[in-house]
């Protein structure tokens, strides 16, 4: 017998704690989601530069272990279901900071940034 899902009620699905926290803080906001995938690697003589693969859209809901992001491309829309276990980070785009701004080189100006962050306390 094939399950139709007619007897499943959304309120019966337990929300993953990470999904619950994200939906409380970021629901209905434009977000950028990074799952750890790399889109492009540019190789130079001394280093490789990796471009992170991200999903951008409006966070509309969370169900179980999934976050639902509404993505728009060229006037067309799609609901993307993201497994919370594969999400590395999410950034709200309201502050004009992107995933590429959040991930920095380990020692790139560390002392200056550390002193600045300490001054915010």
N, C-alpha and C positions, 0 to 999 in steps of 0.2 A: 504494500500500500504506500502511495506517495503522500508525504505530508504537504498540505497546502499552506500551512502557517495561519489559517483562519482562527485557530484557537490560541494564538500567541498574542499577548497584550504587551505593549511597550513598557508599561509600568512594572511588569514582571521581570524585565531584563535588568540585571544588576550592572550599574555603571562602574567601569574600571576607575580606581582612585585618580590616576593621572588624567584620564578623560574628564572626570568630574572637576578637578582643579582647573584644567585648561578652559573648560566651558564656562565656569564661574567667572574667570578673569578675562576671557577673550571672545565670548560669544558675540556675534554680529559685527566683529571687527575684521578689517583686512589683515591677513596674516601671510607669513612666508614660512613654509614648513620644510625642514631639512631632514632627510632620512639617512644620510651618510653616503648616499650615492654620489659619484663623481661623473660629471658630464664630459669634460674635456681635460686632458692633461697636456700642457705645453711644456716641451722639454727644451731646456737651455743647457749650455756647457756645464754650469755649476749647480743648477737646481731645476726641479720640476715644479711647475705651477699648476695646481688643480682647480678647476672651476666646479663649484658645488652645484649639484642638481637639486632644484627646489620646486615646490608647488606654491603658487600664489593664488589667493582667493579669499572669499569671505567665510569665516567659520560659522556655520549655521546650526550645528547640532552635534550631539555625542550619543552613541547607542552602544551599550556593552563595551567592547574593546575597540570601538571605532570612533574616529572623529570624522565629521562630514564637512567638507569644504566645497563651496560653490565656486567653480572656476569659469571665467569668461575668456574666450578667445575669438576675436573677429566677429563679435556679435552673437556667438553661440555659447550656450551654457551647459555645464555638466556638473553633476554632484560626484565628488571624488570621496570615496570611503578609504580612510587611512587607518591602518592597524596601529594602535598606540605603541605596540611593542617595537615597531620599526622606526618610530619618530625619535630623532636625536635632539632636535630643538625646534622651537616655534618662536617667531618674533612678530609682535604686533607692528604693523607698518605705520602706525600713527606718529611715531617719533622720527621718521625718515632715516631709521637705521635698518640695515638689511643683514641677512645672514653673513654676507661677505665682510661686513663691518664688525660683527660680533666675534668671529674667529680671527685671531691675530697670530702673527709669528710669536713664538714663545718668548723671545727676548727683545722684541721690537719696542724700544722706548719704555721698557718695563719700569725703571726707577721713576721716571716722570709720571707715568700713569698711576703707579702705586702711591706716590706722594699726593697726587690729586685726589685719588679715591679716599685716602686717609683724611684729607681736609673736608670731605663731605659728611663725616660722622658728626 
